[in-house]
Amino acid sequence: MDYLIQFIAISSVHFLALVSPGPDFALIARNSFVYSKKTGIFSALGLALGIVVHISYSLLGIGLIISRSIVLFSTIKIVGALYLIYIGVRSFRPGSGLTAGGGEKAGKEMDNVSAVKMGFLTNILNPKVTLFFLSLFTQFIDPGTPFLVEMVYAGEMVIMTFVWFSFVAIMLSKKEIKERFSSMRSGIEKVFGTVLILLGIKIALSSTNK
């Protein structure tokens, strides 16, 4: 019963974090509206794979090392901020069909691998996510927690991440939504780009004090 209560608590906290505005949401919204539902869903898959990485090092205790090392944490923070700013700036280029590696694509589509990479890098380079999972696991998981229980918690968070952001991608890529805002497509892409740039600046300027 204790583990069931923990499961509900972890699921609730994680879901609230997912639905809160942030780099992940901005990226999915941008990729789904500017490109396609498929691109949005593959970007969501990249985010979910990023969650796997965060969970893995948190359970192994590496997350504590990262959070305690000012140099390492600051490096992750700056690299992540620059990546978000990079994506945002590219949104202002005419016909900005960009890939995760920065290459231009013909038309308004992104290949699946590039979409996954973009989602993955956006998630793992976000230091706030590092701190979130570290604080969440230290609160609910101790050395006595069975490995199977830990895997259930981890699996739920990975699946929930993919399902939620896939839902966002499906909703924002609906034909009627795209048609309604088709005349403003370039402007909307720039809005998403601006949001990503501002989020990058916010992360870069945030305090390293935990």
Summary of the structure (lengths in Angstrom):
residues: 210
radius of gyration: 17.6
end to end distance: 32.2
largest distance: 57.2
contacts: 690
relative contact order: 0.22
helix: 79%
strand: 1%
